[in-house]
Amino acid sequence: MATFVLLHGAGSDPWYWHLVAPQLRDRGHDVVTPTFPCDDDTAGLLDYVDAVVAAIGDRRDLVLVAQSLAGMVAPVVCERVPVDLLVLVAAMVPSPGETGAAWWTNTGHAVGADASDDPVVTFLHDVPIDVAAESAAHVRAQSEAVFDLPWPLAAWPDVPTRFLLCRDDRFFPADFQRRVVRERLGIVPDEMGGGHLPALARPQELADRLLAYAAAVVSAP
């Protein structure tokens, strides 16, 4: 049995995983969905890490899954607790000493980005209408404090890492992510269809992929 630790992205809450988590539990796995202090202007990156570590407690056989902003948080968690597998989903990939604020320029994110000021166009274009409507109740203000301090690790953690990009992502376009993952992680990302929020748009496919990743490194129940 694995323990899936599912980390949501910016301006959100654990509801983001509400369609994926039951599928993992139905297969006999434990699921933890920490809450980030997104709307707390006093909370920096290490406060996000603390929230994850506290939610994990003494659980082991950890598969840490990081969506979007959580790509900055998850590798630091790997330095605090024993993680068997790190899975980045449409995520940021930081470099040592880089602030989250500098990440956008350093990676060339704005070049070729297909984002719109309309969040429906950018994030919800492929999410079912009923799920998209419900998501409005789970949007939180995102403090910039998490982006202020340099990323604290000297190198990427020594943990098996997989990256799953979404080919129709309008926020982190596929070509952008392929390049960043190659340059910063030295691996070829896996790919699936859909936009930036696959846990809402394609929960079954995402759950299946996470289960397949876990099966390769954690003993099945």
C-alpha positions, -999 to 999 in steps of 0.1 A, spaced: 0 0 0 12 35 -9 4 67 8 -4 93 -18 3 128 -6 -16 151 -30 -5 188 -31 -28 214 -47 -16 244 -66 -18 282 -60 -50 298 -49 -68 265 -43 -75 239 -16 -75 201 -13 -109 200 -31 -88 200 -63 -81 163 -57 -117 153 -47 -122 133 -79 -89 115 -78 -85 107 -41 -115 83 -39 -101 63 -68 -68 58 -50 -85 49 -18 -107 24 -37 -75 6 -48 -64 2 -11 -41 32 -8 -40 59 19 -44 95 7 -33 127 24 -44 161 11 -26 189 30 -39 225 29 -14 252 19 -16 286 37 -22 303 3 -40 334 17 -16 341 46 7 370 38 31 359 66 35 323 52 67 316 32 78 285 13 89 267 45 54 272 60 40 254 31 65 226 37 56 225 74 19 221 65 27 190 43 51 174 69 25 179 97 -2 163 75 20 133 67 28 125 103 44 91 107 31 77 75 56 60 51 56 45 16 51 80 4 42 90 -32 44 128 -32 23 144 -60 28 181 -67 5 202 -89 17 235 -104 30 258 -75 35 227 -53 65 218 -75 84 244 -54 73 228 -22 75 190 -28 113 187 -32 119 205 1 94 180 17 116 152 4 144 166 26 122 163 57 105 129 53 114 97 34 97 99 0 97 69 -23 85 87 -54 80 124 -64 55 130 -92 53 166 -107 20 173 -125 20 205 -147 44 218 -121 70 245 -115 106 231 -114 128 254 -93 166 258 -93 188 262 -62 188 298 -49 160 309 -73 131 328 -59 96 319 -71 93 354 -83 124 350 -105 113 316 -118 90 331 -144 117 352 -161 145 327 -156 125 299 -174 112 322 -201 77 314 -191 61 344 -209 75 334 -242 49 314 -261 25 312 -232 -11 308 -243 -27 322 -211 -56 346 -210 -66 370 -182 -99 350 -181 -93 321 -157 -120 301 -174 -101 303 -207 -68 296 -191 -76 269 -165 -111 256 -169 -115 253 -207 -116 214 -206 -132 210 -171 -168 197 -171 -193 225 -166 -206 213 -133 -171 208 -118 -160 242 -131 -190 258 -114 -182 241 -81 -146 251 -83 -155 288 -78 -162 280 -41 -126 267 -37 -107 297 -52 -85 314 -26 -64 345 -27 -28 336 -33 -2 355 -13 30 364 -31 50 356 1 57 321 -10 76 335 -40 99 358 -20 127 337 -6 153 317 -25 146 280 -30 166 265 -2 180 232 -16 215 230 -31 204 203 -56 173 183 -65 166 156 -39 179 121 -45 143 108 -50 130 91 -81 111 118 -100 85 117 -127 71 146 -146 36 146 -162 28 174 -185 -6 182 -201 -4 188 -238 -33 213 -239 -20 233 -209 -25 270 -216 -7 282 -185 24 261 -188 24 252 -225 38 218 -234 68 230 -254 78 252 -225 75 223 -200 94 199 -222 123 223 -223 123 232 -186 121 196 -175 150 187 -198 171 216 -187 164 214 -150 157 177 -143 175 160 -172 145 137 -179 119 134 -206 84 142 -192 54 119 -196 25 134 -214 -13 133 -212 -40 153 -229 -59 181 -213 -52 214 -197 -36 227 -165 -60 210 -141 -61 173 -150 -74 163 -115 -107 181 -124 -108 175 -162 -94 139 -164 -94 124 -129 -97 88 -141 -67 90 -164 -47 109 -138 -55 84 -111 -45 55 -134 -12 71 -141 -4 78 -105 -13 42 -96 10 29 -124 39 51 -111 34 39 -76 33 3 -86 68 6 -99 83 17 -66 59 8 -38 46 -27 -29 9 -31 -39 -16 -40 -12 
